[in-house]
Amino acid sequence: MNESEHIEFKKSLSEQKEGLISLAAILNKHGQGELWFGVRNDGTPEGLQISEKTLRDLSQAIATHIEPRIYPQIVQEALAGKPCLKVEFWGGDRPYFAF
């Protein structure tokens, strides 16, 4: 898997702000895309420690910092046996803003 105009990788959740800014940019250009946490820019899975709180916190960050509001699908997926988070998103209410 490679980064593209529709797919963005972030190594960890410490890059959440940058990820949400990329999410808004992808929405504005393409209307849909994927944001992966736990994957390096070169596509190598790094993995994350994921709990229910992790999912809830990420969902709340998206709801708080993306305008207009979107309702993404956030799922845990294993890449090369390492747990990662995939955020699938879509929207048609351009323009979108982050932070």
ZAGU-623035 format. One line per field, with one value per atom (N, C-alpha, C): chain; residue in one letter; x, y, z; atom name; residue number from 1. Coordinates in steps of 0.001 Angstrom, whole numbers, always signed. Layout:
REM ZAGU-623035
unit	c(A  ...)
code	c(a  ...)
X	c(X  ...)
Y	c(Y  ...)
Z	c(Z  ...)
site	c(CA  ...)
pos	c(NUM  ...)
REM end
This chain:
REM ZAGU-623035
unit	c(A  A  A  A  A  A  A  A  A  A  A  A  A  A  A  A  A  A  A  A  A  A  A  A  A  A  A  A  A  A  A  A  A  A  A  A  A  A  A  A  A  A  A  A  A  A  A  A  A  A  A  A  A  A  A  A  A  A  A  A  A  A  A  A  A  A  A  A  A  A  A  A  A  A  A  A  A  A  A  A  A  A  A  A  A  A  A  A  A  A  A  A  A  A  A  A  A  A  A  A  A  A  A  A  A  A  A  A  A  A  A  A  A  A  A  A  A  A  A  A  A  A  A  A  A  A  A  A  A  A  A  A  A  A  A  A  A  A  A  A  A  A  A  A  A  A  A  A  A  A  A  A  A  A  A  A  A  A  A  A  A  A  A  A  A  A  A  A  A  A  A  A  A  A  A  A  A  A  A  A  A  A  A  A  A  A  A  A  A  A  A  A  A  A  A  A  A  A  A  A  A  A  A  A  A  A  A  A  A  A  A  A  A  A  A  A  A  A  A  A  A  A  A  A  A  A  A  A  A  A  A  A  A  A  A  A  A  A  A  A  A  A  A  A  A  A  A  A  A  A  A  A  A  A  A  A  A  A  A  A  A  A  A  A  A  A  A  A  A  A  A  A  A  A  A  A  A  A  A  A  A  A  A  A  A  A  A  A  A  A  A  A  A  A  A  A  A)
code	c(m  m  m  n  n  n  e  e  e  s  s  s  e  e  e  h  h  h  i  i  i  e  e  e  f  f  f  k  k  k  k  k  k  s  s  s  l  l  l  s  s  s  e  e  e  q  q  q  k  k  k  e  e  e  g  g  g  l  l  l  i  i  i  s  s  s  l  l  l  a  a  a  a  a  a  i  i  i  l  l  l  n  n  n  k  k  k  h  h  h  g  g  g  q  q  q  g  g  g  e  e  e  l  l  l  w  w  w  f  f  f  g  g  g  v  v  v  r  r  r  n  n  n  d  d  d  g  g  g  t  t  t  p  p  p  e  e  e  g  g  g  l  l  l  q  q  q  i  i  i  s  s  s  e  e  e  k  k  k  t  t  t  l  l  l  r  r  r  d  d  d  l  l  l  s  s  s  q  q  q  a  a  a  i  i  i  a  a  a  t  t  t  h  h  h  i  i  i  e  e  e  p  p  p  r  r  r  i  i  i  y  y  y  p  p  p  q  q  q  i  i  i  v  v  v  q  q  q  e  e  e  a  a  a  l  l  l  a  a  a  g  g  g  k  k  k  p  p  p  c  c  c  l  l  l  k  k  k  v  v  v  e  e  e  f  f  f  w  w  w  g  g  g  g  g  g  d  d  d  r  r  r  p  p  p  y  y  y  f  f  f  a  a  a  f  f  f)
X	c(+854  +0  +899  +506  +1268  +387  +1030  +304  -76  -1195  -1646  -2465  -3124  -3980  -5214  -5519  -6693  -6336  -5055  -4625  -3459  -3584  -2550  -2139  -829  -294  +284  +57  +676  +1229  +2475  +3175  +2506  +2018  +1408  +304  -407  -1478  -927  +383  +973  +938  +693  +569  -897  -1752  -3191  -3564  -2998  -3345  -2996  -1792  -1388  -2304  -2693  -3594  -4945  -5496  -6804  -6733  -5620  -5437  -5390  -4688  -4648  -6024  -6766  -8126  -8984  -8930  -9719  -9281  -7980  -7482  -7960  -7930  -8403  -9897  -10661  -12102  -12355  -11606  -11813  -11473  -10473  -10060  -10826  -11064  -11612  -12964  -13346  -14627  -14628  -13523  -13419  -11969  -11667  -10319  -10130  -8862  -8499  -7318  -7363  -6266  -5891  -4629  -4138  -3199  -3420  -2502  -1805  -490  +291  +1031  +1111  +1782  +2760  +3999  +5007  +4688  +5288  +5050  +5391  +6342  +6717  +5788  +4759  +3791  +4112  +5198  +5581  +4722  +4022  +3213  +4095  +3768  +4466  +3680  +2342  +1473  +1227  +120  -292  -850  -871  -1646  -3026  -4045  -5389  -6348  -7107  -8131  -9440  -10486  -11761  -11598  -10779  -10530  -9828  -8906  -8212  -9217  -10131  -11146  -12063  -12467  -13357  -12667  -11406  -10663  -10465  -10157  -9978  -11293  -12358  -13681  -14061  -13800  -14107  -13244  -11983  -11101  -11603  -12054  -12593  -13860  -14742  -15991  -15722  -14707  -14401  -13665  -12779  -11857  -12109  -13089  -13407  -14765  -14818  -16076  -16240  -17419  -18602  -18388  -19246  -19116  -19178  -18329  -18362  -18535  -18907  -19134  -18314  -17007  -16134  -16330  -15840  -15804  -14375  -14235  -12923  -12855  -11886  -11762  -10310  -10124  -8796  -8550  -7405  -7029  -5585  -5293  -3929  -3240  -2093  -1244  +57  +400  +1596  +1578  +393  +246  +305  +373  +460  -850  -1386  -2661  -2517  -3353  -3368  -4804  -4966  -6299  -6526  -7655  -8043  -9271  -9165  -10280  -10734  -11909  -12504  -13470  -13345  -14176  -14681  -15766  -16397  -17244  -17531  -18375  -18553  -19664  -19955  -20263  -19963  -20281  -19044  -18340  -17128  -17449  -16533  -15188  -15171  -14164  -13947  -12764  -12826  -11774  -11342  -10048  -9513  -8910  -9296  -8767  -9085)
Y	c(-1179  +0  +1241  +2232  +3471  +4676  +5749  +7009  +7515  +8214  +8806  +10040  +10604  +11759  +11374  +10072  +9585  +8903  +8565  +7795  +8509  +8718  +9388  +8471  +8363  +7556  +8450  +8064  +8703  +7598  +7775  +6745  +6466  +7534  +7347  +8377  +8222  +9167  +10512  +10600  +11895  +12831  +12284  +13072  +13317  +13248  +13373  +14702  +15811  +17121  +17183  +16744  +16727  +15821  +14704  +13777  +14397  +15129  +15750  +16885  +17587  +18613  +17957  +16838  +16093  +15565  +15090  +14598  +15688  +16900  +18007  +18331  +18296  +18585  +17537  +16265  +15197  +15354  +15666  +15897  +17032  +18116  +19265  +18957  +18123  +17825  +16662  +15600  +14370  +13941  +14484  +14125  +12844  +12100  +10857  +10407  +9554  +9035  +8185  +7867  +7061  +7704  +7660  +8116  +6933  +6542  +5403  +5883  +5430  +5657  +4340  +4416  +3211  +2722  +3580  +3225  +4348  +3979  +4974  +5518  +6664  +7289  +6380  +5458  +4548  +3337  +3285  +2192  +1038  +1124  +70  +166  -917  -883  -755  +171  +403  -220  -142  -667  +344  +143  +1004  +150  +705  +93  +730  -77  +445  -102  +813  +435  +1112  +836  +1524  +3030  +3425  +4848  +5483  +4761  +5261  +5581  +4655  +4846  +6021  +6095  +7173  +8538  +8612  +9869  +10348  +9425  +9804  +10273  +9576  +9966  +11359  +11625  +12943  +14036  +13739  +14732  +15103  +14124  +14392  +15232  +14871  +15618  +17053  +17249  +18567  +19465  +18889  +19709  +19748  +19035  +19081  +19737  +20777  +21472  +21555  +21361  +20853  +19405  +18964  +17658  +16523  +15521  +14299  +13116  +11984  +10766  +9628  +9604  +8593  +7219  +6225  +4868  +4639  +4337  +4102  +2638  +1909  +481  +128  -898  -1451  -2524  -2433  -3444  -3845  -5118  -5609  -5550  -4897  -4879  -5557  -6605  -7405  -7828  -8121  -8584  -7493  -6228  -5114  -4332  -4022  -3303  -1839  -1425  -57  +438  +1748  +2343  +2899  +2526  +3049  +3931  +5166  +6113  +6301  +5774  +5989  +7154  +8120  +9312  +9758  +10496  +11006  +12206  +13041  +14200  +15032  +15715  +16526  +17977  +18402  +19766  +20662  +20696  +21515  +22982  +23782  +23426  +22907  +22057  +21523  +22247  +22389  +23064  +22188  +22216  +21521  +22562  +22521  +23407  +24844)
Z	c(+0  +0  +0  -774  -878  -602  -136  +13  -1374  -1422  -2676  -2332  -3323  -3058  -2248  -2177  -1442  -121  +68  +1241  +1919  +3228  +4026  +5173  +5425  +6518  +7600  +8854  +9999  +10890  +11327  +12103  +13441  +14096  +15411  +15627  +16714  +17044  +17510  +17761  +18099  +16893  +15712  +14488  +14133  +15137  +14911  +14256  +14731  +14176  +12691  +12330  +10930  +10106  +10706  +10026  +9734  +10701  +10496  +9475  +9431  +8403  +7020  +6907  +5644  +5278  +6265  +6044  +5410  +5956  +5406  +3976  +3726  +2377  +1370  +1760  +874  +609  +1656  +1470  +485  +621  -252  -1704  -1932  -3299  -3918  -3117  -3686  -3106  -1949  -1345  -541  -582  +192  +242  +1230  +1332  +2565  +2847  +4005  +4717  +6037  +6889  +7765  +7725  +8494  +9589  +10803  +11909  +12220  +12456  +12724  +11496  +10454  +9210  +8858  +8575  +8177  +6786  +6450  +5148  +3975  +4169  +3086  +2990  +3852  +3814  +4750  +5490  +6434  +7691  +8049  +9278  +10517  +11374  +12635  +13787  +13688  +14732  +15838  +16549  +17652  +18776  +19970  +21042  +20970  +20730  +20489  +21541  +22148  +23118  +22707  +23444  +23192  +23371  +24350  +24589  +23386  +22776  +21582  +20483  +20236  +19202  +19539  +20787  +21237  +21124  +21560  +21506  +20066  +19167  +17760  +17154  +17448  +16960  +17469  +18748  +19322  +18698  +18423  +17802  +16415  +15656  +14317  +14431  +15354  +15533  +15983  +16809  +17360  +16369  +15565  +14786  +13280  +12776  +11345  +11172  +10351  +10034  +8531  +7971  +8650  +9100  +9981  +10634  +9609  +9852  +9052  +9997  +9441  +10232  +9629  +9930  +9331  +9959  +9261  +9803  +10290  +11578  +12176  +12585  +12015  +12311  +12578  +13393  +13636  +12590  +11919  +10935  +11170  +10987  +11124  +9763  +9736  +8548  +8923  +8218  +8537  +10003  +10524  +11900  +12951  +12527  +13479  +13472  +14662  +14729  +14306  +13356  +12849  +12853  +12743  +12658  +11268  +10691  +9379  +9565  +9082  +9114  +7675  +7347  +6030  +6151  +5248  +5357  +3993  +4024  +2812  +3200  +2233  +2498  +1248  +1180  +17  +346  +1585  +2018  +2010  +894  +789  +960  +1464  +1907  +3343  +3616  +4961  +5591  +6907  +7657  +8825  +9129  +10296  +11228  +12507  +13534  +13199)
site	c(N  CA  C  N  CA  C  N  CA  C  N  CA  C  N  CA  C  N  CA  C  N  CA  C  N  CA  C  N  CA  C  N  CA  C  N  CA  C  N  CA  C  N  CA  C  N  CA  C  N  CA  C  N  CA  C  N  CA  C  N  CA  C  N  CA  C  N  CA  C  N  CA  C  N  CA  C  N  CA  C  N  CA  C  N  CA  C  N  CA  C  N  CA  C  N  CA  C  N  CA  C  N  CA  C  N  CA  C  N  CA  C  N  CA  C  N  CA  C  N  CA  C  N  CA  C  N  CA  C  N  CA  C  N  CA  C  N  CA  C  N  CA  C  N  CA  C  N  CA  C  N  CA  C  N  CA  C  N  CA  C  N  CA  C  N  CA  C  N  CA  C  N  CA  C  N  CA  C  N  CA  C  N  CA  C  N  CA  C  N  CA  C  N  CA  C  N  CA  C  N  CA  C  N  CA  C  N  CA  C  N  CA  C  N  CA  C  N  CA  C  N  CA  C  N  CA  C  N  CA  C  N  CA  C  N  CA  C  N  CA  C  N  CA  C  N  CA  C  N  CA  C  N  CA  C  N  CA  C  N  CA  C  N  CA  C  N  CA  C  N  CA  C  N  CA  C  N  CA  C  N  CA  C  N  CA  C  N  CA  C  N  CA  C  N  CA  C  N  CA  C  N  CA  C  N  CA  C  N  CA  C  N  CA  C  N  CA  C  N  CA  C  N  CA  C  N  CA  C  N  CA  C  N  CA  C  N  CA  C  N  CA  C  N  CA  C)
pos	c(1  1  1  2  2  2  3  3  3  4  4  4  5  5  5  6  6  6  7  7  7  8  8  8  9  9  9  10  10  10  11  11  11  12  12  12  13  13  13  14  14  14  15  15  15  16  16  16  17  17  17  18  18  18  19  19  19  20  20  20  21  21  21  22  22  22  23  23  23  24  24  24  25  25  25  26  26  26  27  27  27  28  28  28  29  29  29  30  30  30  31  31  31  32  32  32  33  33  33  34  34  34  35  35  35  36  36  36  37  37  37  38  38  38  39  39  39  40  40  40  41  41  41  42  42  42  43  43  43  44  44  44  45  45  45  46  46  46  47  47  47  48  48  48  49  49  49  50  50  50  51  51  51  52  52  52  53  53  53  54  54  54  55  55  55  56  56  56  57  57  57  58  58  58  59  59  59  60  60  60  61  61  61  62  62  62  63  63  63  64  64  64  65  65  65  66  66  66  67  67  67  68  68  68  69  69  69  70  70  70  71  71  71  72  72  72  73  73  73  74  74  74  75  75  75  76  76  76  77  77  77  78  78  78  79  79  79  80  80  80  81  81  81  82  82  82  83  83  83  84  84  84  85  85  85  86  86  86  87  87  87  88  88  88  89  89  89  90  90  90  91  91  91  92  92  92  93  93  93  94  94  94  95  95  95  96  96  96  97  97  97  98  98  98  99  99  99)
REM end
